[in-house]
Amino acid sequence: MSEFRAIRIDKSERGHHADYVVMCERDLMEGDVDMDVAFSAINYKDGLAITGKGPVVRRFPMIPGVDLVGRVTHSAHPDFAPGDIVIATACGLGEAHYGGFAQKARLSGDWLVKLPPSLTPARAMAVGTAGLTAMFCILALERHGARPDDGLAAVTGATGGVGSFAVALLAKAGWRVAAVTGRGGEADYLKRLGASEIIGREEFAVPGRPLQQQRFAVGVDTVGGVTLVNLLAQTQFDGAVAACGNVGGMELQANLAPFILRGVALLGVESVRPRIALRRAAWARIAQDLDPAAIDAMSEIIPFDAALDRARSIVTGKIRGRVVIDMGLNLPPGAAD
């Protein structure tokens, strides 16, 4: 039985502990598609799982890693065959099912999407759940009827993974983008992604009036809490905000005024459920809209041996953009960078 390396989270009398281990294929969980994992990526949720600072893991032991891309080695699913390069994001990975911080995975084929031809595996992981969530937000705004000529688009938490992709994707779609960030030193980075102006996070950090100056036609909020409340209060008539994050808190101490006096819409966006048709559409749009140079500008690639320490650092806000983990798999020509 083939052995492989993984980062495994265990919980015992000694408490919560994550470390590198050697496992066997028989240790993998149920699924109808086996694969060799080529790349994964570090998400905020992975950092919470590894450090135990958030109630992410729903069973122990657990292999973290919300995202992975790999080469199919065995399949009992009709949509996939050995040799296919496939992407998996969310769907309970790293929470209830072993995730991407391992050199092998066994997953349900219903969670998988084939890698678009124009994306390399590493760039797909640079996109990962963060970029997919950003695209879900933009698709939600478009379904609402929002268009670039409506006005300015705001993105909160703009230097984070979701925020960075939201800036780039909105700019690509023709929007003027205001990037809201607490990192003034990252202005050049955000402007390279397509932001037309930078707004300090402090303008959104304290409670304001229920209705404020109308500044934005739409927003993508990755923060939640008081930041979202202020963004709603500054959204113009018939505007919309797509909300997908909660690093600023789960509670929403909001007033009805933006909704019933300005007709502002709050669009909730989640990225966990499979919804494969939507995922395929989102990945196709990402492959079409995202410039490879933009993906590279907001990401870095690290070896698997460095993944554990970097995952711990994400919860302290020390990671900008996306960190991709190279699992050391040599993919066939045309499938790898």
N, C-alpha and C positions, 0 to 999 in steps of 0.2 A: 504494500500500500504506500503510495507516494507521500513523502513528507513535505511540509512547507512551513515558512515562517509567518507569524502573525503577531499583531499586538492584541493581547487579550485582557479584558477587564474582569477581575474576580472580586467577590465580596465574601468576607469571612469574619471571624472574631477579631482579626487584626484590622478590619475595616475595608475600605475601598482601595483597590490596588490595580494598576495597569502596568504591563511589562511585555517585552518580546518573549515569545514562546515558540516551540516547534510543535506542530500538530500534524495529524494524518488525515487523509481524505475521508476516512470513516467518521471523523469528528464533525464533518460538515452537516448542516441542517438540511431539511427536506427541500426538494426542488426538482424540476425536470430539465434544467440546463446546467451543465458543469462548464467552468471556464478557468483559464489561467488569467489572472489579473495583471494588466499591464501598467495601469496608472490609477491612482485614487487622488483625493484632494482633501484639504483640511477645511472643515466648516466650523462655525461657532458651536454648533450642536455637538460636534465631535470633541471639542475642547471641554464642554460641560460634562460629557460622558466620561472622558478620561480622568478629569480632575474630581468628578463627583460633586461639582458645584451646582448642578441642576438635575432634576429628576428625569433624566433622558432614558436611561437604560431600564427596560421593563422586565428583563430576565438575565440571570447570571449563570455561567460566564457569558461574556459578550465580546465579539469583535467589532470595534467601532468602524466608522467610515460610511458616511451617508452616500458617497458617490464612488463609482468604479467604472472602468472600461476594460474589457478583456476579450480574449479569443476563445470562442466556444470549442470545447474538446469533446463534449458528448451532449446530445440533445434528444429528448423524447417529446419535444414541442414541435408542432408542424411548421412554425414560422422560422425556425432556426436550424442550422446544420453546422457540423464541425468546420472550423475555419472562419466562420462569421465573426466580425468585430462588433461587439454590442455595448450599449451604454445602460447603466442602471443608476437611478438617483432616487433617494427617499424611499417610499414604499415600505417603511419600517426598518430599513437597513441601519445597522448600528444601534437599534433600539430593541426590536423584538426578533430580528433575524441577523445572522452574521453579515457584517458589512465589508467594506473595501480595504481595510487595513490588514490585508492578508494576501498571500501570493496565489491563493485559489479560492473559488467561490462556487456555491451551488444555489441557484435561485429559481424562482418561478419564471417561466418564459413570458408570462403575462405582465411582468414588470419591465421587460427589455425593449429597447429600440435599437435598430441597426444604426451604426455610425454613418452619418451622411458622408457621401464621397468626398466633399470638399473640406471636411474637417479631419485633422490628424487626431489620433487618440489622446495625445497630450493636450492639445487645444480643447478637445471635448471636455477634459477634466478641468481645464482652466475655466471653462464655462460652468459645468457641473450644475448642482442644485441652485447655486447663486444666480448664474446666468439664466437658467430655466425659469426661476421664480421671477426675475426681472422681465423676461419675455411674457410670462403669464400676466404680469401687471399691465404691460403695454397692450396685450391682446384684450384685456378687460376694459381698458380705457377706450380702445377702438370699438369694441362692441357697444360701449355706451354712446358712441357717436362722436367722441373727441377727435379733433383734427389739428394739425400744427398751426393753422392760421387762426385758431381760437385765442392764442396768446402764449404766455410763458409757462413752462413746465418746471415744477420744483421736485428735487430729489433730496430727501433727508438721509443722513448717514451715508453721504456720497462717496466716502473713501473706502467703505466696506465692500464686501464681495457683491452683494445684490445691488448696492448703490452705484458702484462703479459700472456695472453692466447696464443699469437703468440709464445712467448718463449717456453711455455710448450708444445704446439702442435708440433712445429718444432722439438724440442728435442725428443719428443715421436716418431716422424716419422723418426728419425735417423740422423738429421742434427746436425752439430756443430753450436752453436748459439752464436753470439756476441750481447750482450744487450747494447744498447746505451741509456744512462740516465744522467740526471743532478743531480741525487741523489746518490752520491757515497756511502752514508751510507746504501743503500739498496742492496749492492753487495751480501750479504749472502742470502737475499730473492730471488734475481734473480738466483743465483746459485742453490738454492733449487728447483727452477722451471725448471732448466735444462741448464742455460746459461753456456757456457764453458769459456767465457771471458767477461769482462766489459769494455766498452769504454765511456769516458766522453763526454757528450753532446757538450762541448766547441769545440771539434774537428770538429763538423758539423755546428757550429753556425754562422760562417762568410763566405762570398763568397770565393770560391777557384778557381783553374784553371778548365777549361772545362773538361780536362782529368787529373785524378789524379792516384795515385798508385792503381792498381787493387787488391782489398782486399776481395771482396765478390762475391759469385756466384749468390746469390739472396738476396732480402731484402723485409721486410714488413715495410712500412712507415706509421706511425700513426700521423705524425707531419705536413708534407707539407713544403711549403716555401723553405728557403735556405737549410734546413736540407735535404729535398728530392733532391735538386739540387746536393748537395755534395755526397749523397748516389749514385745517378746515375753516377756521375763522378768517383766513386770508384768501380763500378761494372765491373766485368770482361767480356771478350768477350762472346757474346751470353747469357749473364745473363739476369735476369728479376727482376723488383721491382714491388710489388703489393702495390698500394697506396690507403689508405682509410681514411685519417684524414687531418685536416686543422688547428689544433690549432696554427701552426706556420705561418699561412697565406694562403689565397686562390691563390695568384699570384705565378706563376712559371717562374722565370727569368732564364730559362735554355738555354743551348747551344745545338746545334744539334749534337755535336761531339760524345757523348756517343751512340747516336742512329745510326748514319751513319758511324762511324769509328770503333765502337766495336759491333754493332748489339744488343745493350741493348734494352730490351722491357720494356715499362712502362704499367703496367696492372692496369686499374682503377677498383676499387671494391666498390660497393654500396650495402647497406643492407636494403633499405627501401621497395622496391617493393616486393609483396608477393612471386612470383616464388616458389610455394609450393613444387614442385618436388625437386628443389635444396635445399630448407629448410629441407625437410625430409631427404635427403641424408646427409646434413651437421649435423643435429642433431643425426642421426644414427652414424656417424663417431665420433662426440664428445663423445657420450655415450660409444663408443668402445675404444677411444684413451685416454681420460682424466682420470687419476687416481683420485678417490675421494679425496685422501689426497692432491693432487695438487690443486683441486678446493677449498678445505677448507683452504689451506695455503694462498690463494690470496683473501679470502673473509671474511666478518664478517656479523652477523645478528643483526639487531636493531629492536626495536618495532616501530610501526607506529607513535607513539607520538614523536619520535625523528627524523622522516624522513624530516620534513620541514627544520630544522636547518642544518642537514647534507647535504641536497640537495643544500642549499645556499653555503656551504663550498667547494663544489667540484670545483666551478669556481675559487677559490683561490689556487687550487693545493694542498689542504690539505688531499685529499683522495688517499690512495694507494690501488690498486687492486679494488675489488668490494664490495659494501655495499648492502646487501639484506634487504628488509623490510618485517618483519613478520606482516601480516594484522590481525592475531589473529583467523584465521579460523582453526577449528579442522577437518582435513581431515580424511577419513576412514583409518583403519589399512592397512599398505602396501603402502599407497600413501604419507605418511608424513615421516619426519625424525624420 
